[in-house]
Amino acid sequence: MSRSIGQGATKIFIGKAIGLVIAFLSLVTIPRWLGPEQMGYYSYWLAIFFILVALYDLGNARLIQRYISEFLTVGQEQVKPFLKRIFCLEFLLFGLIILVGSFYFSSRLVSFLIIAIGALLHSLAAIIQNYFYAQKSMGKFTAIPVIINFSRWLGLLVLVFFFKQLGILLAIILGAIIVWLSWGSHFLRQLPQVSGSLAKPFKFYFLTSLTFFGVNIFFILTNRLAVPLAETFLQDLTLIGYLGTALLIVLQTLKNFTVTLAESILPSLVDYYVQEAKEKMKVIVATAFKYTNLLVFPLIFGLAALIEPFIYYFIGADYLPTTRIIIWLLPALLFLSWYEINNRILIAEEKIRTIFLIQLTGFLVFIILSLALISQLGIIALPLALSLAALVNFILSFYYSHQYLAVKKSLWLVARILIASWLMYLIISLLPVE
């Protein structure tokens, strides 16, 4: 079993590594290609895109991960009716979002409609991705975000050349279209042939999905609302471009890499939780925590030491103001990497309302601090608020899940890795890098 977890984690790690290569290519080409102002335009609509994806999702991604995993083990006839209702819900939400958004974005209606349609396709593609996750098909699970990110990168390089700002919008939605064209029929063939009725009323799953939705929407808002807030209060596309680049590096690239182990453990945690095998859950959590720290601490200290030359040589001197934003975001990378492990424990235990309250608290911390500090600190208020909100999320999630972690042993592990990473930082800082 530990071997199967290791294989799943390895596939996710490989997918993340490929994704990191694509992200690096994006970082060294897209900001230069667009320039700070157009990067601000891209960052704004990308934030709106992912907020809409979260609205369409309605918590269904986590619902599929949690309950399809169970259905495939003890009730395959429930899979089709379950997914059918989820598809219907997303299309109903699409109509409602179009109706409301048409008023709010009336001056930018065409742009909004493109993004809204693309966000629906992306959300539906996420159903395919999370079904593969529930199957423990980690190779397929990781392939889909690779396809989406590669398509977005290539689309930005090509479509912007021909269509300018319209090309930016089309590039944002291109990946979801390609996923459905390439994986849609395969997904349908993977569904169980048997079909029956749900063991519980769909109302139970719907109410659970609403709680997941609260969790998901507050998580997305906390991580994506920074750019719309900057656009509202600072009204400077260049500054938004700096912020968008920093978020792309830290929370949309590096974080996806540091949560590799956390993403791979949920199906096994669910299996052991159902079997009441608490000791085996502890082993999985300890392993995920150990290797997550071995990855995240050297990454944070290495980036802190080399961020200015990295930005200068790989992205461009025009983006050097991004370095200050990145430094303030690095604590968020650490706390969110830890939080994701605790989050998987709480999902396995079906403590969805607890997760909801944790994310709501983190969101409120982010909003209150952002609004209170943005007039005094400017753009720096937003990464500072994000890091403090991530700290709150971690502390609260740890409080509810710490029984699965050997705290003293983990503290000693963190201390050793922290010292080694700090020494690495000192050595790098002494190198003659200009």
Secondary structure, 3 states (H helix, E strand, C coil): CHHHHHHHHHHHHHHHHHHHHHHHHHHHHHHHHHHHHHHHHHHHHHHHHHHHHHHHHCCHHHHHHHHHHHHHHHCHHHHHHHHHHHHHHHHHHHHHHHHHHHHHCHHHHHHHHHHHHHHHHHHHHHHHHHHHHHCCCHHHHHHHHHHHHHHHHHHHHHHHHHHCHHHHHHHHHHHHHHHHHHHHHHHHHHCCCCCCCCCCCHHHHHHHHHHHHHHHHHHHHHHHCHHHHHHHHCCCHHHHHHHHHHHHHHHHHHHHHHCHHHHHCHHHHHHHHHCCCHHHHHHHHHHHHHHHHHHHHHHHHHHHHHHHHHHHHHHCHHHCCHHHHHHHHHHHHHHHHHHHHHHHHHHHCCCHHHHHHHHHHHHHHHHHHHHHHHHHHHHHHHHHHHHHHHHHHHHHHHHHHHHHCCHHHHHHHHHHHHHHHHHHHHHHHHCCCC
